[in-house]
Each structure stands twice: as structure tokens, then as C-alpha cells.
Amino acid sequence: MSAPVKIAEALNPYRWLILFGLITAAVMEVLDTTIVNVSLPQIAGNLGATSEEIGWISTGYILSNVIVLPMTAWLASRFGRKNYLSASIFIFVVASVMCGLAHSLGALVFWRIVQGAGGAALLSTAQATIREIFPKEQQGLVQSIYMLGIIVAPTLGPTLGGWITDTYSWHWVFFINLPIGLLSLFIVYTFLQDSAFGMVVTKVDWLGVALLAVGLGCLQYGLEEGNAKAWFESPLICGLLATAAVILPLFVWWQQSPRNKVPIVNLSVLKNRDLTVALILFVVLGFGLYGGVFIYPMFAQNVMHLTPTETGLTLLPGGIMTGFAAMMSGKLFGGPNAKFDPKLSIIAGSGVYIVAMSYMAFLPSSAGSDNVVFPLLLRGLGLGMLFVPINLAAFSSLEGVQIAQGAGLLNLSRQLGGSFGIAAIGSFVTQQLHMARTGLVEHVNLANPAVTQRLNMTEGFLQTRGFSPEHAHQAAYALIDRPLMIEAATKAYNSGFMLILLVSLAATPSIFLLRSSKKASNNNSAAAAEMH
């Protein structure tokens, strides 16, 4: 019997309680990537910060999180899984409280960076732990429960953050982590055991740490700020992306060099075909998940004229559908006695998701909340059918310390995919908005008799309502311009959804590189036998 099953049997009275503690910690971490965004204007006004300065509250958090994620397997081996997870939760909670108590932008950004570093383990180490402490026949269920929180949290974050900020103050966006984090810390520290697997860590790969931090830091910051700084028109962004393009290949080379006896990230795990394909799919899913959460609220509020609360409510049915689909996927496609191969769910889920994006890419400027219910439900169904089976396919052929390594890389790929998505879609939509507006404005000029007639009629009407001739003229132009802006915005957002659709289509062929679950399991057993 394998070590993971023995651990599961030893923890039989507690493993579901541990699962609860780990999921609450993971949801808390994912929520903090989006829950703060709605509060940024209030924080900026309270701390006297500019819009560019206040962006570091989100950027600092994601930067440190992305840098630490690949190192979580090494850190868990170095300090022990129980100690590392407990310390990470403690750091996250303390940093959350200090964020809420901060009276300056510098202090707030500093503690957000600390918070992001602590939060890395709440994703990857937590997921690897769940994989180890539960037997194979329960993996489908527990992974679906875990992924449910990871998928739904980014969608609900802005709505929850807005409600907390409006009802109380922005400080409580951070203080809310205190009771949740303390409960999670108590459960993990009291009931969790150290992993039966781990790397032998004799010294620290400081060069690897430095290359990883610089490479990923430059890449992530470039993606976060590129659109705001006009991308390649900014020497800073050009320099950062060029640095990342040089440093990251050096990091990969150093991690595989025979001279490096204790690599900070063991990239040999990428020889596993299923894991490599899963990483590609997670980049694409992160692109669509975070990119969709980024673009849809803008469409809903700027085109459909919904309030932030109404926007959140339109997303809620899709979130419920995601949960339902994730649970069903875990039941049907997870575990050694699964009725179907996870690969089938991934293919079907991709098809459903692509259909949903096709609907979103052709929404009219007259769209209302009724028009988005069906595509958002389809989107939720597709996401639920994708995340759990991809996780199951990725972990099906990983053993021992590979599980922790794979979990770190999977969560990194999802996070980087989200950063790519927000950066690419934000830049693309801005460009498309300018092009669409320019094209529409060309047809609106005073040489056109219809335009002149409508302008004069509108001015006359406004003057009968008490407007001065000058103000009536300006208001008439604004009224004519407004539908043009809505139409241009609609075309731009449609293009953004179309970009998500095209990226999803481009990644679809990689699904067929996944091995069937039985074949992957047989190959894994053979490899394990060779090791012994």
C-alpha cells in the first residue's frame, strides 16, 4: 500500500476537518486577489494616493505571490509541511490585520507584499496536501470541493468587497480574514501531519531564488502595468520584459544544471506529459477566467448600465452552475472507479465554454441582463467541467514529492494565465474601442443633412427646457455622441470576448495529448516499480 493511503487512514477521523481548514485558507487567499479592487478608490481618497500609486496594492500582492508559488514545494520540504502551512496562514492573517491598520500607502503596500508571499502556500501546498491525505477513490470529490472555492471566489470577490466597503469601510476588507484565518490555523496546526515525502534540503539555492524573483517579478509587473503605461512606448516596461526574457531562460538552465545539487524548483517534473499539458490548459483557463471577470463588469456597467451589485447578481447563477458542474465532474470522472475518463469532460467542457464565449462575442448594444443569463450559465458549466478533470489528469501520474512540485507549477500557471489575460484583454479592448469610435465618428459630421437636422432639433428642444443656446449646443452634441460611445464600447468588449474564444480554440488540440487515466496510472505504477 502506498504512503499517501497510509496517511489518509491514519488521519481518517480528521482529514475532512483538515480539508475544511485548507479550503477556507485557499478561498481567503484567492478572494484577496479581487476583493480589494472595488475598494481602491476609497483607499486612494483616504490615504491621499494617486490612481497609479494605489495600483501597487494589487500589484504588490500578486508579485510576491507569483514569485513564491514555484518555491512552495522546496519550502515545505525545508521546514516541514505542517510548520510551513501554519506559518503561511499566520503570516497571511497578521499581514491582513496590518493592512487594515495601515495609515499610509507605503505601509499598506508593504503588508500586501507580505500577505501575497504568505498566501502562496494556501494554494499549492494546500492542494498537494489534499492529494496526499485522501485515498484515490475520494480524490474526485475532494478536488472538486477544493476547486469550487478557487473558481467561484474570484467571481464573488468584487461584489463582496463592494458590499463590505459600502456597509462598513475598506479596512474590513482585510479584517474579515482574521476569524477565518485563525480558524484555519487552529485546524491545520492541530490535526495535520508532515508529508511522508520531501526533498533532502542541505543548502539554499540562492542563485535560483534570485533568478526566479527577478525574472518572474519583471514579467508580472510588466503584465500588470503594461497597458496603463502604453506597453512598448514605455522604456520601463520594455526594460522589464526584456530582463524577464533573459533571466527566466537562465533560471531554467540553472535549475537543470548538474552543478546545481539542490534546485529551488525541480523542473524535471515537466517531463510528465500529462502535467505539461495541464499547465498549458491552466494558462488558457486562467486567461479566460480572470480575463472574463475583468471584462464582463465593464460591459455590464458601461453598456447594460447595471450597478455593481446588479452585475454581481448576474454572475451568481453562473457561479452556482460552476459549483454544480465541478461536483458532478468529481463524481463522474474522479477516482480509480470513475465512470468516465477525465479527458472526456475536458473535451466537453471546452466545447461548452467556447459556445459561451461565442454568445458573449456577439452581444448587441441593446443587451440587458436577460441576454447574458444563458451564456453566463454556459460559461459556469464549462469552467466546472474543466478545472477538476484537468487537476485529476495532472495529478494522476504524479507520485511522492512530485505532487507538491506539480501543485506549485499548476497554481503558478493559472495565476500567470490570469495576468496574461487581463493584460492582453485590457490592451486589446482599449485599442478596439479607439478604432471603433474613430470609424463611427467618421459618419457623424455636419456635412450630413440628417446629422445637422437632428442636432438642430435637439438644440431647440433643450432650449425650450431652459438651456442657454451655448449649453444646448454642447448638450446636443453629447446626446448624439452617447449612443456612438455605447456602440463603440460594445464592439470593443465583443472583441475582448472573441479574443478569449480564439485563445481557447488554439489550446484545444493540446487536450488530445493527455493520456487516458488508466494508461497514465499504469505508466505511473511501472515507474514506481522501477524506483523500488
C-alpha positions in Angstrom: 0.0 0.0 0.0 1.3 3.4 -0.9 2.3 6.0 1.7 -0.4 8.5 0.8 -3.1 6.0 1.5 -1.5 5.1 4.8 -1.5 8.7 5.8 -5.2 9.0 4.8 -6.0 6.0 7.0 -4.1 7.5 9.9 -5.9 10.8 9.6 -9.3 9.2 9.0 -11.0 10.9 11.9 -9.6 14.3 10.9 -9.0 14.5 7.1 -12.4 16.1 6.3 -11.8 18.7 9.1 -8.3 19.4 7.6 -10.0 19.7 4.2 -12.3 22.4 5.6 -9.4 24.3 7.1 -7.3 24.2 3.9 -10.2 25.2 1.7 -11.1 28.2 3.9 -7.5 29.3 3.7 -7.4 28.9 -0.1 -10.6 30.8 -0.6 -9.4 33.5 1.7 -6.2 33.8 -0.4 -8.0 33.8 -3.8 -10.6 36.3 -2.6 -7.9 38.8 -1.7 -6.8 39.0 -5.3 -10.1 40.6 -6.3 -11.9 41.7 -3.2 -9.7 44.8 -2.7 -10.2 46.1 -6.3 -13.6 47.7 -5.6 -12.3 49.4 -2.5 -9.3 51.1 -4.3 -11.0 54.5 -4.9 -12.0 54.8 -1.3 -8.5 53.7 -0.1 -6.9 56.3 -2.5 -9.1 59.1 -1.1 -8.4 58.0 2.5 -4.6 57.8 2.0 -4.2 60.6 -0.4 -2.7 58.4 -3.2 -2.9 58.8 -7.0 -4.6 56.1 -9.1 -1.1 54.9 -10.3 0.2 54.7 -6.7 -2.9 52.9 -5.4 -2.4 50.2 -8.1 0.5 48.8 -6.1 -1.9 47.5 -3.5 -3.0 44.8 -6.0 0.3 44.6 -7.9 2.5 44.1 -4.8 0.2 41.2 -3.6 0.3 39.4 -6.9 4.0 40.0 -7.5 5.1 38.3 -4.2 2.5 35.5 -4.7 3.8 34.6 -8.1 7.4 34.6 -7.0 6.8 32.3 -4.0 4.4 29.9 -5.7 7.1 27.8 -7.6 9.2 27.6 -4.4 6.4 26.2 -2.1 7.5 22.5 -2.6 11.0 23.3 -1.6 9.9 25.4 1.4 7.6 22.6 2.6 10.5 20.2 2.4 12.8 22.6 4.2 10.6 23.5 7.1 8.1 20.6 7.1 4.6 20.8 5.6 2.8 21.4 8.9 5.1 24.2 10.0 5.2 25.8 6.6 1.5 25.8 6.1 0.8 27.0 9.6 3.4 29.8 9.3 2.0 30.8 6.0 -1.5 31.1 7.4 -0.2 33.1 10.4 1.8 35.4 8.2 -1.3 36.0 6.0 -3.5 36.8 8.9 -1.0 39.1 10.6 -0.4 40.9 7.3 -4.2 41.2 6.7 -4.6 42.9 10.1 -1.7 45.2 9.5 -3.2 46.2 6.1 -6.4 47.1 7.8 -4.5 49.2 10.4 -2.2 50.9 7.8 -2.3 54.7 7.8 0.0 55.3 4.8 0.2 53.9 1.3 3.8 52.6 1.9 2.7 50.6 4.9 -0.3 49.2 3.1 1.7 48.1 0.0 4.4 46.5 2.2 2.0 44.4 4.2 0.2 43.4 0.9 3.5 42.1 -0.4 4.0 40.1 2.9 0.4 38.9 2.6 0.9 37.7 -1.0 4.1 35.8 0.0 2.2 34.1 2.8 -0.7 33.3 0.6 1.3 31.1 -1.9 1.2 28.0 0.3 -2.5 28.4 0.9 -2.9 27.4 -2.8 -0.2 25.0 -3.9 0.8 23.3 -0.6 -2.8 23.0 0.4 -3.7 21.3 -2.8 -0.8 18.9 -2.6 -1.8 18.1 1.0 -5.3 17.2 -0.1 -3.9 15.0 -2.8 -1.8 13.1 -0.2 -4.2 12.7 2.8 -7.2 11.4 0.9 -7.3 8.0 -0.9 -7.6 7.8 -4.6 -11.3 6.8 -4.6 -12.1 10.2 -2.9 -9.9 12.4 -5.0 -12.6 13.3 -7.4 -14.9 14.6 -4.7 -12.3 16.5 -2.6 -10.6 18.1 -5.6 -14.0 19.3 -6.9 -14.8 20.8 -3.5 -11.3 22.5 -3.4 -11.5 23.8 -7.0 -15.1 25.0 -6.3 -13.7 27.7 -4.0 -10.8 28.6 -6.3 -13.1 29.1 -9.2 -16.0 30.9 -7.5 -14.0 33.2 -5.2 -12.6 35.5 -8.0 -16.1 36.0 -9.3 -17.7 36.9 -6.0 -14.7 38.9 -4.7 -15.7 42.3 -6.3 -19.3 42.0 -5.1 -18.3 41.1 -1.6 -15.7 43.8 -1.5 -18.2 46.4 -2.7 -20.7 45.4 0.0 -18.2 45.5 2.8 -16.8 48.8 1.7 -20.3 50.4 1.4 -21.6 48.9 4.6 -18.5 49.4 6.8 -15.2 50.7 5.4 -12.3 49.5 3.3 -10.4 48.4 6.5 -12.9 45.5 6.9 -11.9 44.0 3.6 -8.7 43.0 5.4 -10.1 42.5 8.9 -12.5 39.8 7.6 -9.5 37.5 7.2 -8.8 37.4 10.9 -11.5 35.0 12.2 -11.3 32.9 9.0 -7.5 32.6 9.2 -7.4 31.8 12.9 -9.9 29.0 12.5 -7.9 27.6 9.6 -4.6 28.0 11.5 -6.0 26.1 14.5 -7.2 23.2 12.4 -4.1 22.9 10.3 -1.6 23.1 13.3 -3.7 20.8 15.5 -4.6 18.0 13.1 -2.2 18.0 10.1 0.9 15.8 10.0 4.1 16.3 7.9 4.3 14.8 4.5 5.8 11.3 4.1 7.6 12.8 1.0 10.1 15.5 0.7 13.3 16.6 -0.8 16.6 16.4 1.1 17.5 20.1 1.6 21.1 20.7 2.7 21.6 24.2 1.4 19.7 27.1 -0.2 19.9 27.6 -4.0 20.4 31.4 -3.6 21.2 32.0 -7.2 18.0 30.2 -8.2 16.0 32.2 -5.8 17.4 35.5 -7.1 16.9 34.5 -10.8 13.3 33.4 -10.1 12.5 36.5 -8.1 13.9 38.9 -10.7 12.6 37.0 -13.8 9.0 36.5 -12.5 8.9 39.9 -10.8 9.8 41.7 -14.0 7.4 39.6 -16.1 4.5 40.0 -13.7 5.0 43.8 -13.2 5.3 44.3 -16.9 2.0 42.5 -17.4 0.3 44.3 -14.6 1.3 47.8 -15.7 1.9 47.4 -19.4 -1.5 48.6 -20.5 -1.5 51.7 -18.2 2.0 52.7 -19.4 1.3 52.2 -23.2 3.4 49.0 -23.3 6.4 49.4 -25.7 6.1 53.2 -25.6 7.4 52.9 -22.0 11.1 52.4 -21.5 10.4 50.9 -18.1 8.0 48.2 -19.5 10.4 47.4 -22.3 13.3 47.1 -19.9 11.3 44.8 -17.5 10.0 42.5 -20.2 13.5 42.3 -21.9 15.0 41.5 -18.5 12.4 38.7 -17.9 13.1 37.3 -21.4 16.8 37.0 -20.5 16.6 36.0 -16.8 13.8 33.3 -17.0 15.7 31.1 -19.6 18.8 31.5 -17.3 16.7 30.3 -14.4 15.5 27.2 -16.3 19.1 26.4 -17.4 20.4 26.8 -13.8 17.7 24.6 -12.3 18.7 21.8 -14.7 22.4 22.3 -14.5 24.4 19.3 -13.0 26.3 21.9 -10.9 23.0 22.8 -9.0 22.6 20.0 -6.5 19.5 21.4 -4.7 17.4 23.3 -7.3 14.8 25.6 -5.7 12.3 24.3 -8.4 12.7 20.7 -9.7 11.8 21.2 -13.4 12.3 17.5 -14.1 8.7 17.1 -13.2 7.8 18.7 -16.6 8.9 15.5 -18.3 5.5 14.2 -17.2 3.4 14.8 -20.4 0.0 15.0 -18.5 1.3 17.7 -16.2 2.8 19.7 -19.0 -0.4 19.6 -21.0 -2.3 20.6 -17.8 0.0 23.6 -17.3 -0.9 24.8 -20.8 -4.6 24.3 -20.2 -4.4 26.1 -16.9 -2.7 29.1 -18.5 -5.6 29.3 -21.0 -8.2 28.8 -18.3 -6.6 31.5 -16.2 -6.6 33.7 -19.2 -10.4 33.1 -19.7 -11.4 33.1 -16.0 -9.6 36.2 -14.8 -9.9 37.9 -18.2 -13.6 37.3 -18.2 -14.1 38.6 -14.7 -12.1 41.7 -15.8 -14.1 42.5 -18.9 -17.6 41.4 -18.1 -18.2 44.0 -15.3 -17.1 46.8 -17.7 -19.6 45.5 -20.3 -22.4 45.2 -17.8 -21.9 48.7 -16.3 -20.9 50.7 -19.4 -23.2 49.0 -22.0 -26.1 47.4 -20.0 -25.9 50.2 -17.3 -26.1 47.8 -14.4 -24.9 48.8 -10.9 -22.0 46.9 -9.3 -24.5 44.9 -7.2 -26.6 44.0 -10.2 -23.5 43.0 -12.1 -22.6 40.6 -9.3 -26.1 39.2 -9.2 -25.9 38.4 -12.9 -22.7 36.4 -12.3 -24.2 34.5 -9.4 -26.2 31.8 -11.4 -23.1 31.0 -13.4 -21.1 30.6 -10.1 -23.8 28.2 -8.8 -23.6 26.3 -12.1 -19.8 26.1 -11.8 -20.2 24.5 -8.4 -22.7 22.0 -9.6 -20.6 21.1 -12.6 -17.5 20.8 -10.5 -19.1 18.4 -8.1 -20.6 16.3 -10.8 -17.3 16.2 -12.7 -15.5 15.0 -9.5 -18.1 12.2 -9.0 -18.2 11.0 -12.6 -14.5 11.5 -13.6 -12.5 11.2 -10.4 -11.0 8.2 -8.6 -10.0 4.7 -9.8 -13.6 3.6 -10.1 -14.7 6.7 -12.2 -17.4 6.0 -14.8 -15.6 8.1 -17.5 -12.2 9.3 -18.3 -11.4 12.9 -17.2 -10.3 13.6 -20.8 -13.9 13.4 -22.0 -15.0 16.0 -19.5 -12.2 18.3 -20.6 -13.2 18.0 -24.3 -16.9 18.5 -23.5 -16.2 21.4 -21.1 -14.0 23.1 -23.7 -16.9 22.9 -26.2 -19.4 24.3 -23.8 -17.0 27.1 -22.8 -16.3 28.0 -26.4 -20.0 28.2 -27.2 -20.5 30.5 -24.2 -17.8 32.9 -25.4 -19.3 32.8 -28.9 -22.5 34.2 -27.4 -20.7 36.8 -25.4 -18.7 37.9 -28.5 -21.9 38.9 -30.3 -24.0 40.6 -27.7 -25.7 43.7 -29.1 -25.5 47.2 -27.6 -29.2 46.8 -26.6 -28.4 43.8 -24.4 -29.9 43.6 -21.0 -29.4 41.2 -18.1 -31.8 38.7 -19.7 -29.4 38.4 -22.7 -26.4 37.3 -20.6 -28.1 34.8 -18.3 -27.7 31.9 -20.7 -24.1 32.5 -21.9 -23.0 33.1 -18.3 -24.7 29.8 -17.2 -22.9 28.0 -20.1 -19.6 29.7 -19.0 -20.1 28.4 -15.5 -20.9 24.9 -16.7 -17.8 24.8 -18.9 -15.5 26.0 -16.2 -16.9 23.4 -13.7 -16.3 20.7 -16.3 -12.7 21.8 -16.9 -10.9 22.7 -13.7 -11.5 19.5 -11.7 -10.8 17.0 -14.6 -7.6 18.9 -15.6 -6.4 18.7 -12.0 -7.2 15.0 -11.8 -5.4 14.4 -15.1 -2.4 16.3 -14.0 -2.0 14.5 -10.6 -3.0 11.0 -11.9 0.6 10.2 -12.8 2.5 12.2 -10.1 4.0 10.4 -7.1 5.7 11.5 -3.9 7.4 14.9 -3.9 6.3 15.4 -7.5 2.8 16.1 -6.2 4.0 19.2 -4.3 6.1 20.3 -7.3 3.2 19.9 -9.7 0.8 21.8 -7.4 3.1 24.8 -7.3 3.5 24.9 -11.0 -0.2 24.4 -11.7 -1.2 27.3 -9.4 1.6 29.4 -11.0 0.3 28.7 -14.5 -3.2 29.7 -13.5 -2.0 32.9 -11.9 0.2 33.8 -14.9 -2.6 32.9 -17.3 -4.8 35.4 -15.4 -2.1 38.1 -15.7 -1.7 37.5 -19.4 -5.5 37.6 -19.8 -6.0 40.9 -18.0 -3.0 42.5 -19.7 -3.9 41.3 -23.2 -7.6 41.9 -23.0 -7.2 45.3 -21.4 -4.8 46.5 -24.1 -6.9 44.9 -26.9 -10.2 46.4 -25.7 -8.6 49.8 -25.4 -7.3 49.6 -28.9 -10.6 48.3 -30.3 -12.5 51.0 -28.6 -10.4 53.7 -30.2 -10.7 52.1 -33.6 -14.5 51.5 -33.3 -15.1 55.1 -32.1 -13.0 56.5 -34.9 -14.9 54.6 -37.5 -18.3 55.6 -36.2 -17.4 59.3 -35.8 -16.4 59.5 -39.4 -20.1 59.0 -40.3 -21.2 61.8 -38.0 -20.3 65.2 -39.4 -22.1 68.4 -40.1 -22.0 67.9 -43.8 -24.5 65.1 -43.3 -28.0 66.7 -43.5 -29.5 64.1 -41.3 -27.0 64.8 -38.6 -27.5 68.6 -38.9 -31.2 68.2 -38.7 -31.1 66.0 -35.6 -28.6 68.4 -33.9 -30.8 71.4 -34.6 -33.9 69.6 -33.3 -32.2 68.5 -30.1 -30.8 72.0 -29.5 -34.2 73.5 -30.0 -35.8 71.1 -27.6 -33.2 71.7 -24.9 -33.7 75.5 -25.2 -37.4 75.1 -24.6 -36.4 73.3 -21.4 -34.4 76.3 -20.2 -30.9 75.6 -21.6 -28.9 78.6 -22.9 -28.1 78.4 -26.6 -24.4 77.6 -25.8 -25.3 74.9 -23.2 -28.0 73.5 -25.5 -25.4 73.1 -28.3 -22.9 71.3 -26.1 -25.6 69.0 -24.6 -27.0 68.2 -28.1 -23.5 67.1 -29.2 -23.2 65.0 -26.0 -26.6 63.3 -26.6 -25.6 62.4 -30.2 -22.2 61.2 -29.1 -23.5 59.0 -26.3 -25.0 56.2 -28.5 -21.8 56.2 -30.5 -19.8 55.6 -27.4 -22.1 52.8 -26.4 -21.9 51.2 -29.8 -18.1 51.5 -29.9 -17.8 50.1 -26.4 -20.0 47.1 -27.4 -17.8 46.4 -30.4 -14.7 46.6 -28.2 -16.0 44.3 -25.5 -17.2 41.9 -28.1 -13.7 41.8 -29.4 -12.4 41.1 -26.0 -14.7 38.0 -25.6 -13.7 37.0 -29.1 -10.0 37.0 -28.0 -10.8 34.7 -25.1 -12.7 32.4 -27.6 -9.7 32.3 -30.1 -7.2 31.6 -27.3 -9.4 28.7 -26.1 -9.7 27.3 -29.6 -6.0 27.5 -30.1 -5.4 25.4 -26.9 -8.0 22.8 -27.7 -5.7 20.4 -29.7 -3.4 20.0 -26.7 -6.2 18.2 -24.9 -5.7 15.2 -27.1 -2.1 14.8 -25.8 -3.5 13.8 -22.4 -3.3 10.1 -21.8 -6.3 8.2 -20.6 -6.5 7.8 -16.8 -5.9 4.1 -16.9 -2.8 4.4 -19.2 -1.4 7.2 -17.0 -1.9 5.1 -13.9 -0.3 2.0 -15.4 2.8 4.1 -16.6 3.0 5.6 -13.1 2.9 2.2 -11.4 5.7 0.9 -13.7 7.8 4.0 -12.9 7.3 3.5 -9.2 8.2 -0.2 -9.5 11.5 0.8 -11.3 12.3 3.2 -8.5 12.0 0.4 -5.9 
